[in-house]
Structure formats: structure tokens, C-alpha cells
Amino acid sequence: MNKAVITVVGKDTVGIIARICTYLANNRVNIEDISQTIVQDYFNMMMIVDVSQSNKPFEDIVNELAQIGEEIGVKIRCQREEIFTKMHRI
């Protein structure tokens, strides 16, 4: 599978989406679907992305997104779509 689920949660600040989308574009990760909302100053975003064109190992993408999250004050988690689906089945 070449798809992944990225979730972002934290206190809303200027530039969260820009920072994450810039990173993804620079690493040839295509955003296929995106949903974001802000509830009482809390930012929540979920993306479905295609990592098939990226030259970077998936583990590096996961770690670098987590690092970006630490830098901007949010929690960013990136998981392969099939793992995310199996973890969230009822």
C-alpha cells in the first residue's frame, strides 16, 4: 500500500497547514483527501496521502513529521493506511 493517514492535533496557531503541506510537497507526498476543523482553539486535521512518489523512506517521513509537530506545538502522527484501518476497526 502506498497510502498513509496523517493526523494533527493541538492548540491552533498560524501556519500549521502551511508547514505540513510544504513538507509533504517538498518530499513528493500527494494529499488525496484532507479535513480540518478548529473547535474552541483546538486544531484537528486528518489527511489521506499517497507516498508512492516520495524518494524518502516511510520511516523518515514519520519521524520528520513528528519533529515538525514538536517544533510547531502539535502532535503529528503518520501511519500506513492499512495499519490505521485495522487499529480503528470495531
N, C-alpha and C positions, 0 to 999 in steps of 0.2 A: 504494500500500500504506500502511496505517495502523499497521502493527506494527513494533516495534523490538526489538532484543536488547540487553540491558544486562548487562555482565559486571563483577564486582567482585572484585579480588584484593588481598590484603595481609595484614599481621600482624593477628591478631584483637584487637579491643578492644570494649568495651562500647558499644552504641548504633549500630553500623554499619547494621543493618537498619532501625532506627527512623528514623535520619536520612534515609536514602534513600527509604523508604516515605512519610515525612511530606512530603518534597519532591514526590514523584510525586502524592500525594493533593491537595496544595495547587495543583498545576498540571493537575488533571483527567486524569492519565495512569493508566489502569487496568491493574493487574497481572493478566495472564491465566494465567501459569504461573511458578512460582518453585522453584528448587532451590538449596540452600546446604549447604555442608559445611565442617567445620574439620578440618584434618589437621596435627597437631603444631604448633599455634598459628598456622597459616595459614588465613585465611578465604577461601572461594571461593563466589561466588554468581552464578547466571545467571537472568535474568528475561526472559520474553516479555511485552511490554507493548503496549497499544493507545493510540496518541497521537491518535486521531481527534477526541476531545472537548476536547483542550487548545487554548487560545487563543494559546499561545506558539509562535513559530516553532521548528521541529525543531532548527535550529542552536543556538538559545538553550538548549534543553533539554540538548543535547550538551555545550555549554560550561559550563553551570551544574552539571551532574552531575560533570564533570571537576574543577571548582573545589571542590565538596563533597568529592570524593575527596582532593584535596590537603589540605584542612582536617582531615580525619579520618585521614589517613595510609594511604589505599588508592588503588589505581588503578581508576577507573571509566571504562568505555568504553561508548558507546551508538551503535549502528549500525542503520540501517534493515534490516529482516529480509531483504529480497532481496539486499542487498549482503553481509550476513553469510553467507547461504547460498552465494552464488557464490564468496566468498573461501575457504570451507571445504569445497568440493567436491573429491573425489579423482578 
